[in-house]
Amino acid sequence: MIVVTTNDLPGYRVVRVLGMARGLTVRSRSVVGNIGASIQILFGGNITVYTKLAEQTRQEAFDLLVQHGEAMGANAILGFRYDANEIAAAVTEVLAYGTAVVVERAG
C-alpha cells in the first residue's frame, strides 16, 4: 500500500477513486501511566510516557487506515492526514484518513 500526504502520486496515474478510507482509535493512559507522566512533568522536558502513547495511537490509526483501504480494493491512499480530539479527560481519539484509490504506473 502506498500512502502519501500529497493529492497526486508522481509516476502513477489514478485509475479509480474508491472514496474515503479511515482508521479510528480511542485511547487513554492508565492510572499508573498518568502517575509516571506526573513525575516526569515535575522535572520538565519530554514526557516520554505520553510521547510513546501518542506514537502507538497514531500507528494504530494508520494501520487501521491501511486495512480499510485494502478492504476497499485500494493500492494507494492519497491526501493522508491525522486528526485528534479529546473526547473526555485523558481520553483521545485519533483519526487517520485519506482517499482510497487504485493507481498504476504511468507511461
N, C-alpha and C positions, 0 to 999 in steps of 0.2 A: 504494500500500500504506500503510495506516495502522498505525503501530507505537506502542504505548503501554505504560507500565510498570504501569498500573492493570489491575485484573481485569475492569473493565467500561468501556464507552465511552459517555459521556453523549450522548444524542441518537440513539443507534443501538441496535438490538437484534440479538443473536446469533441467526442462523437455522440455523447449522450449526457444530459443533465438529469440526475435522479432525484434531486431535492436536498433538503437539509438533513444532515446527519448530526447526531449529538451523543454526548456521553455525559451523564449527570451522576454526581456522587455527593453525599452529605456526610460530613464528618464532625466529630467533636474530640477534644482531648480528654483523656481520663483525668480523674482527680489527682492521681499520682503524677501524671504529666504536668498538670497545672501547678502542682507544688514545686516540681523541678524547674519549671519556667519561672515561677515567682522568685526562686533563689537566684536564677541567672539574671533576672531583672535587677535585683539588688546590686549586682556587680557591673551592670551595663554591657554594652556590646551586642553581638549577635545572639539571639535567643535560639539556640540550636534545636531545642525541643520543638519549637513552633516551625522553624525552618524545615526540619525533617517532615513534620506533619503536612506542611504546605506542599512540599515536593511529592510526597506519597499521594496526596489527594489529587494533585494535578496529573500525575502519572496515571492514576486510576481512571480519571475522567477521560484522558487521552486514549487509553486502552479501550474504554467503552465506546468512544467515538469511532475508533478503527473497526471494532467489532460490528457496530451499527452500519457503517459504510460498507463493509464486506457483505453483510446480510442483505443490503440493498442491491448488491451486484456491482459496486463501485471498485475501481482500481486506483482511485485518487480522491483526495479531499482538497478542494481549493478554498481560499479565504479562511483558513483555520484561525480560530480565536478562542480565548478563555474568557469567562465571566465568573465573578464570585460575589456572593451576597451572604450577609449574616442573617440567618433565619431566626435565631434566638441567641441568648447569651452563650457564647462558646460553641455555637453550632453554625457551621458554614457550609453552604452549597458551592460546588464548583462545577461549571458547565463548560465543556469543550464542544465547539460546534464549527461547522463549515458546510460547504456544498459538495455533496457526493456526486462524482462524475465518472464516466468511462472515458479514458484517454487512450490515444495510440500515437506512436512516434510519427512525427511529421516527415513528409518527403519520402 
